[in-house]
Amino acid sequence: MLVRCYSGNEYADRPLSFYWEGTWREVEMILAQWRLPQGKLFQVRDIQKRLFQLRYDQIREDWEINPLG
C-alpha cells in the first residue's frame, strides 16, 4: 500500500496522500498521531471526509491502511 508523506528529520513525519481502492486520496487533516515501538500511527481524514488509520511499520518498511467507521 502506498502513502506519500512529508519527511523532515525522519521518514514519515506526516502523511500527505495515500492510495486506497484504486485512487489517490489527499489527507485533509491529521486528527491524531502516535509513536509506537515499531513505527508510527496516524488517524486522518481525507478530502471526502472519510476517516482512516495509517500505520507505518519501520521494521518492515511497510504501510497498513484501514478505514474507520
ChimeraX commands (.cxc) that place a marker at each C-alpha (Angstrom):
marker #1 position 0.00,0.00,0.00 radius 0.5
marker #1 position 1.28,3.38,-0.87 radius 0.5
marker #1 position 1.47,6.52,1.24 radius 0.5
marker #1 position 3.08,9.77,0.18 radius 0.5
marker #1 position 4.38,11.68,3.15 radius 0.5
marker #1 position 6.40,14.66,4.21 radius 0.5
marker #1 position 9.73,13.58,5.66 radius 0.5
marker #1 position 11.69,16.13,7.66 radius 0.5
marker #1 position 14.12,14.81,10.25 radius 0.5
marker #1 position 12.97,11.25,9.60 radius 0.5
marker #1 position 10.76,9.31,7.20 radius 0.5
marker #1 position 7.00,9.66,7.57 radius 0.5
marker #1 position 6.76,12.85,9.61 radius 0.5
marker #1 position 3.26,13.38,8.23 radius 0.5
marker #1 position 1.16,11.65,5.54 radius 0.5
marker #1 position 0.03,13.81,2.61 radius 0.5
marker #1 position -1.91,11.30,0.49 radius 0.5
marker #1 position -2.49,7.56,0.20 radius 0.5
marker #1 position -3.62,5.03,-2.38 radius 0.5
marker #1 position -6.87,3.29,-1.45 radius 0.5
marker #1 position -9.26,1.29,-3.62 radius 0.5
marker #1 position -7.69,2.38,-6.90 radius 0.5
marker #1 position -7.42,6.12,-6.24 radius 0.5
marker #1 position -5.07,8.53,-4.52 radius 0.5
marker #1 position -6.75,10.25,-1.56 radius 0.5
marker #1 position -5.46,13.55,-0.22 radius 0.5
marker #1 position -5.15,13.90,3.55 radius 0.5
marker #1 position -7.20,16.90,4.62 radius 0.5
marker #1 position -6.34,16.68,8.31 radius 0.5
marker #1 position -4.34,14.59,10.75 radius 0.5
marker #1 position -6.69,14.05,13.69 radius 0.5
marker #1 position -4.25,12.16,15.94 radius 0.5
marker #1 position -0.84,10.57,15.80 radius 0.5
marker #1 position 1.08,8.16,17.98 radius 0.5
marker #1 position 4.62,6.86,18.19 radius 0.5
marker #1 position 4.68,3.08,18.54 radius 0.5
marker #1 position 7.67,0.86,19.37 radius 0.5
marker #1 position 7.63,-0.48,15.80 radius 0.5
marker #1 position 6.66,2.73,13.98 radius 0.5
marker #1 position 4.00,5.42,13.69 radius 0.5
marker #1 position 0.22,5.54,13.65 radius 0.5
marker #1 position -1.91,8.34,12.21 radius 0.5
marker #1 position -5.66,8.89,12.28 radius 0.5
marker #1 position -6.53,11.05,9.28 radius 0.5
marker #1 position -9.49,12.50,7.39 radius 0.5
marker #1 position -9.35,12.65,3.61 radius 0.5
marker #1 position -10.89,15.42,1.50 radius 0.5
marker #1 position -14.02,13.27,1.02 radius 0.5
marker #1 position -14.42,13.39,4.84 radius 0.5
marker #1 position -13.71,9.65,5.33 radius 0.5
marker #1 position -11.61,8.58,8.32 radius 0.5
marker #1 position -8.61,6.27,8.01 radius 0.5
marker #1 position -5.89,4.83,10.18 radius 0.5
marker #1 position -2.45,4.82,8.57 radius 0.5
marker #1 position 0.18,2.69,10.30 radius 0.5
marker #1 position 3.84,2.68,9.33 radius 0.5
marker #1 position 5.95,-0.29,10.42 radius 0.5
marker #1 position 9.59,0.85,10.46 radius 0.5
marker #1 position 10.96,-2.68,10.74 radius 0.5
marker #1 position 9.13,-3.98,7.65 radius 0.5
marker #1 position 9.20,-0.55,5.96 radius 0.5
marker #1 position 5.54,-1.01,5.08 radius 0.5
marker #1 position 2.25,0.86,5.45 radius 0.5
marker #1 position -1.09,-0.53,6.57 radius 0.5
marker #1 position -4.26,1.43,5.72 radius 0.5
marker #1 position -7.57,0.81,7.48 radius 0.5
marker #1 position -10.84,2.73,7.01 radius 0.5
marker #1 position -12.60,3.80,10.21 radius 0.5
marker #1 position -16.34,3.79,10.55 radius 0.5
marker link #1:1,2 radius 0.2
marker link #1:2,3 radius 0.2
marker link #1:3,4 radius 0.2
marker link #1:4,5 radius 0.2
marker link #1:5,6 radius 0.2
marker link #1:6,7 radius 0.2
marker link #1:7,8 radius 0.2
marker link #1:8,9 radius 0.2
marker link #1:9,10 radius 0.2
marker link #1:10,11 radius 0.2
marker link #1:11,12 radius 0.2
marker link #1:12,13 radius 0.2
marker link #1:13,14 radius 0.2
marker link #1:14,15 radius 0.2
marker link #1:15,16 radius 0.2
marker link #1:16,17 radius 0.2
marker link #1:17,18 radius 0.2
marker link #1:18,19 radius 0.2
marker link #1:19,20 radius 0.2
marker link #1:20,21 radius 0.2
marker link #1:21,22 radius 0.2
marker link #1:22,23 radius 0.2
marker link #1:23,24 radius 0.2
marker link #1:24,25 radius 0.2
marker link #1:25,26 radius 0.2
marker link #1:26,27 radius 0.2
marker link #1:27,28 radius 0.2
marker link #1:28,29 radius 0.2
marker link #1:29,30 radius 0.2
marker link #1:30,31 radius 0.2
marker link #1:31,32 radius 0.2
marker link #1:32,33 radius 0.2
marker link #1:33,34 radius 0.2
marker link #1:34,35 radius 0.2
marker link #1:35,36 radius 0.2
marker link #1:36,37 radius 0.2
marker link #1:37,38 radius 0.2
marker link #1:38,39 radius 0.2
marker link #1:39,40 radius 0.2
marker link #1:40,41 radius 0.2
marker link #1:41,42 radius 0.2
marker link #1:42,43 radius 0.2
marker link #1:43,44 radius 0.2
marker link #1:44,45 radius 0.2
marker link #1:45,46 radius 0.2
marker link #1:46,47 radius 0.2
marker link #1:47,48 radius 0.2
marker link #1:48,49 radius 0.2
marker link #1:49,50 radius 0.2
marker link #1:50,51 radius 0.2
marker link #1:51,52 radius 0.2
marker link #1:52,53 radius 0.2
marker link #1:53,54 radius 0.2
marker link #1:54,55 radius 0.2
marker link #1:55,56 radius 0.2
marker link #1:56,57 radius 0.2
marker link #1:57,58 radius 0.2
marker link #1:58,59 radius 0.2
marker link #1:59,60 radius 0.2
marker link #1:60,61 radius 0.2
marker link #1:61,62 radius 0.2
marker link #1:62,63 radius 0.2
marker link #1:63,64 radius 0.2
marker link #1:64,65 radius 0.2
marker link #1:65,66 radius 0.2
marker link #1:66,67 radius 0.2
marker link #1:67,68 radius 0.2
marker link #1:68,69 radius 0.2
view
